[in-house]
Each structure stands twice: as structure tokens, then as C-alpha cells.
């Protein structure tokens, strides 16, 4: 029970009252297999994401967040909902990522407050003379260095949308697969189709407070090893000491998708 309460206290976020509707034309769903610990033989985890897109822009978010944002918009998930209701949709990938041809727009909740930052959409891909088939689509290989990692992507010009999972875009077709050279983070498309609707909860936090990306980056690293803000909710000393030890170990093993901000 203490563990459930502890997780809920960490992960419940404040719902913004400002939403930006988005005209969805197509949806691509991706599976991510990842290692969030930088240790030998690190265990893998997985998560699912939705990429909503039209001809001008795209939105990318974790499927749990997609569902919870929809429920929040409909007031079915609110301040009267239980801890377990919120915990059901928890995801460590709580960013909302919007992409245009020029910019990447990110909103992220931190300690119950929503923040946003922008970065240039300047992924510099090198097209390779290498192809493979993914499902029914012929895909071409492309490589790039970004966020402290070397990435390989496979895209298809049979789906002429210059988007992909996470912040990956600017290729002459939809990205069906992308992974880093260590395969710590591997995104794979598992579903694509036409979806004509208005998603009113695509960006729930359009009026979030603007902040520099570096501050978000530094904060996440610092908080990974800082359990102090939650210790007041832990009753017995043995659990408190175990939490402190585990937080320190987790900080040393921290392996985020972005190792650097550029």
C-alpha cells in the first residue's frame, strides 16, 4: 500500500485548463523497446505511442498519456478520481511533442506544473544506399547524430509524411523504424491508418510556462537521485533508507533517450 501511495504522489500531474485541438488525418502507432539503465545486460522495457499527423504538423505522445488526456478533457479523470485511477495511466514518457517543418514544441509536467520549450527541427540525415522491407513497405536507410547518440532510421516514401516517432522527422517519407547504435531505444511501427477526426486533447498544456530545455534536462538528472521530497510520506526508517539507496543507484544508471540536449 505504501508503494502505491508513494508512486501516486510522484506521478499525479496537474491538468491544464487550456487545450489546443488538432485535425488528425492519419495515425501511426509505435512500440518502443528500451533500456533505461546504463548497466551490462540491462533489462528491456516497452511502451506504446501514437503519432497523430496531418500535412502541416504532427503530435507524438505515449498511448497511456493519450488516453488519460482524453479522459481529463472529458472530465472523467479529475480531482475526484482516486490514486489508482491516475496510476492506471502512468507513464515515464509524459512529454507531449509537436512537430512542424521548422520547430519542435515540447510540453512536460514537472512537480505538478506544466512547462514548455522549443527547439529547431534540424535533424541532418544522411541517406544511405541500403534498403529493406518492413511489412509491405520498401524502406530506405538513413543515419544521423543527435542528442548524444547515433541513430539509424528506415523510412518509406510510399507514405509521404516527413514524420516519425519521438522528435525524428525531416525524411522524405514516414519513419517505420529508428534506433540508436547501442539499441538502447528502438521504435518500430506496428499500425498505420487514416483517421479523420479532431483530437481536442492533443496538446492539453498550450499555456504551460516557457523554460529553457537545458533546465528541464538538468532537473531530470538531478531529481533522479533525489528522494528527499518524498521521504516525508514514508513512515518507517528502513523504507526511507532503502529509498535513498535505490535513488542513488538509479541516478548512476540513468540512461535517458537524450544524452545531450543537441
C-alpha positions in Angstrom: 0.0 0.0 0.0 2.9 2.4 0.8 4.4 1.7 -2.5 1.2 2.5 -4.4 0.8 5.7 -2.4 4.4 6.6 -3.0 4.1 6.2 -6.8 0.9 8.1 -6.9 2.4 11.1 -5.0 5.2 11.2 -7.6 3.2 10.8 -10.8 -0.1 12.6 -10.5 0.1 15.8 -12.5 -1.9 18.9 -12.6 -4.3 19.2 -15.5 -4.1 22.5 -17.5 -7.4 24.2 -18.4 -6.0 25.1 -21.9 -6.2 22.7 -24.8 -5.3 23.1 -28.5 -7.5 20.9 -30.9 -5.7 19.1 -33.7 -7.1 18.0 -37.0 -5.9 14.4 -37.4 -5.7 12.9 -40.9 -3.5 9.8 -40.2 -2.3 7.9 -37.1 0.8 5.8 -36.8 1.3 3.7 -33.6 4.8 2.7 -32.5 6.2 0.2 -30.0 9.3 1.3 -28.1 11.7 -1.3 -26.6 14.2 0.5 -24.4 16.8 0.2 -21.7 16.6 3.0 -19.2 19.6 1.7 -17.2 23.2 2.0 -18.3 24.5 -1.3 -16.9 25.6 -4.6 -18.6 22.8 -6.8 -19.6 20.2 -4.2 -18.7 16.6 -5.4 -18.8 14.4 -4.1 -21.5 11.1 -2.5 -21.1 8.4 -1.5 -23.7 5.9 1.2 -24.2 3.4 2.2 -27.0 3.0 5.6 -28.6 0.7 7.4 -31.0 1.8 9.7 -33.8 -1.1 11.9 -34.9 -0.4 13.8 -38.2 -1.7 16.0 -41.0 0.1 17.7 -43.8 1.4 20.6 -41.7 2.3 19.1 -38.3 2.3 16.1 -36.0 1.8 15.3 -32.3 3.5 12.4 -30.6 2.6 11.0 -27.2 2.6 7.9 -25.1 -0.7 5.9 -25.5 -1.3 5.9 -21.8 -1.0 9.7 -21.8 -3.2 9.9 -24.9 -5.9 8.0 -23.1 -5.5 9.9 -19.8 -5.5 13.3 -21.6 -8.7 12.3 -23.4 -10.3 11.4 -20.0 -9.2 14.6 -18.4 -10.6 16.6 -21.3 -13.9 14.8 -20.8 -13.7 15.4 -17.0 -13.8 11.6 -16.5 -10.4 11.8 -14.8 -10.4 14.7 -12.4 -9.5 15.9 -8.9 -12.1 13.5 -7.5 -10.6 10.4 -9.2 -8.7 8.0 -7.0 -4.9 7.5 -6.9 -5.4 4.1 -8.6 -7.3 5.8 -11.4 -4.3 8.0 -12.1 -1.8 5.3 -11.6 -3.6 3.1 -14.2 -2.3 5.5 -16.9 1.1 6.3 -15.5 4.0 6.5 -18.0 7.6 7.7 -17.6 7.2 9.2 -21.1 5.0 12.2 -20.1 6.2 14.6 -22.8 3.8 15.9 -25.5 5.8 16.6 -28.7 4.5 18.7 -31.6 6.5 19.0 -34.8 6.4 21.3 -37.8 8.9 21.6 -40.6 10.8 24.2 -38.7 10.2 23.6 -35.0 9.8 21.0 -32.3 7.4 22.0 -29.4 7.6 20.1 -26.2 5.4 20.3 -23.1 6.3 18.3 -19.9 4.8 18.2 -16.4 7.3 18.6 -13.5 6.3 18.5 -9.9 2.7 19.3 -10.7 3.4 22.2 -13.0 3.5 22.2 -16.8 6.4 23.6 -18.8 7.2 24.0 -22.4 10.3 24.6 -24.6 11.1 24.8 -28.3 14.0 23.6 -30.4 14.9 23.8 -34.0 13.8 20.9 -36.2 17.3 20.5 -37.7 17.8 16.7 -37.9 20.6 16.3 -40.5 20.0 12.9 -42.0 22.4 11.1 -44.4 20.6 8.9 -46.9 22.2 5.5 -47.4 22.0 3.2 -50.4 20.6 0.5 -48.4 17.0 -0.9 -48.3 14.9 -3.4 -46.5 11.2 -4.4 -46.4 9.2 -3.6 -43.2 5.8 -5.2 -43.5 4.6 -4.4 -47.0 6.7 -1.2 -47.4 10.1 -0.8 -49.1 12.2 1.3 -46.7 15.5 3.2 -47.2 18.1 3.6 -44.5 19.2 7.0 -43.1 21.6 7.9 -40.4 22.2 10.9 -38.2 23.8 12.1 -35.0 21.5 13.8 -32.5 21.0 14.1 -28.7 24.3 12.4 -27.9 23.6 9.2 -29.9 24.0 7.9 -33.5 20.6 7.0 -35.0 19.6 4.7 -37.8 16.2 5.1 -39.4 14.3 3.3 -42.0 11.6 5.3 -43.9 9.3 4.7 -46.8 8.3 7.2 -49.5 5.2 5.1 -50.0 3.8 7.1 -47.1 4.7 10.7 -47.9 4.7 12.2 -44.4 8.0 13.6 -43.2 7.4 12.4 -39.6 8.4 9.6 -37.2 8.4 8.7 -33.6 9.7 11.0 -30.8 11.4 14.0 -32.4 12.6 12.2 -35.5 11.4 13.8 -38.8 12.5 15.5 -42.0 12.9 12.4 -44.1 11.0 12.1 -47.5 8.6 9.6 -46.0 7.2 8.2 -42.8 9.8 6.6 -40.4 8.9 3.0 -39.8 11.8 2.1 -37.6 14.5 4.1 -35.8 17.1 3.0 -33.2 20.4 4.2 -31.7 23.7 2.4 -32.3 23.6 0.6 -28.9 19.9 -0.3 -29.4 19.0 1.3 -26.1 16.0 2.8 -27.7 14.2 1.0 -30.6 11.0 2.4 -32.1 9.0 0.2 -34.5 5.8 1.0 -36.3 3.1 -1.6 -35.7 0.0 0.2 -37.1 -0.8 2.9 -39.6 -4.1 4.2 -41.0 -6.3 7.0 -42.0 -8.0 8.8 -39.1 -10.2 11.8 -39.8 -11.2 13.5 -36.6 -10.4 16.4 -34.3 -8.4 15.5 -31.3 -9.3 18.1 -28.7 -6.8 16.8 -26.2 -3.7 16.6 -28.5 -2.0 19.4 -26.5 -3.5 19.8 -23.1 -0.9 22.3 -21.9 -0.7 25.0 -24.6 -0.4 27.7 -21.9 2.4 26.0 -20.0 5.2 28.1 -18.6 8.1 28.6 -21.1 11.5 27.4 -19.9 14.9 26.6 -21.4 15.4 23.0 -22.4 18.7 22.8 -20.5 16.9 23.5 -17.2 14.5 20.6 -17.9 17.4 18.3 -18.9 19.4 19.2 -15.7 16.3 18.9 -13.5 15.6 15.4 -14.6 19.1 14.2 -13.9 19.1 15.9 -10.5 15.7 14.5 -9.4 16.6 11.0 -10.5 18.9 10.8 -7.4 17.0 13.0 -5.1 14.3 11.2 -3.0 14.2 13.8 -0.2 11.0 15.5 -1.5 9.1 12.2 -0.9 10.7 11.0 2.3 8.1 12.8 4.5 5.5 10.4 3.1 7.4 7.3 4.2 6.8 6.2 7.7 9.4 3.7 8.7 13.2 4.3 8.7 14.1 1.1 6.9 11.9 2.0 3.9 13.4 5.6 3.9 17.0 4.3 3.8 16.1 1.8 1.1 14.6 4.6 -1.0 17.7 6.8 -0.5 20.0 3.9 -1.6 17.9 3.0 -4.6 17.6 6.6 -5.8 21.4 7.0 -5.7 21.9 3.7 -7.7 19.2 4.7 -10.2 20.9 8.1 -10.8 24.2 6.4 -11.6 22.5 4.1 -14.1 20.3 6.8 -15.7 20.1 6.2 -19.4 17.6 8.7 -21.0 16.9 8.8 -24.7 18.7 12.1 -24.9 22.2 12.1 -23.5 22.7 15.7 -24.6 20.3 18.5 -25.5 21.5 18.8 -29.1 
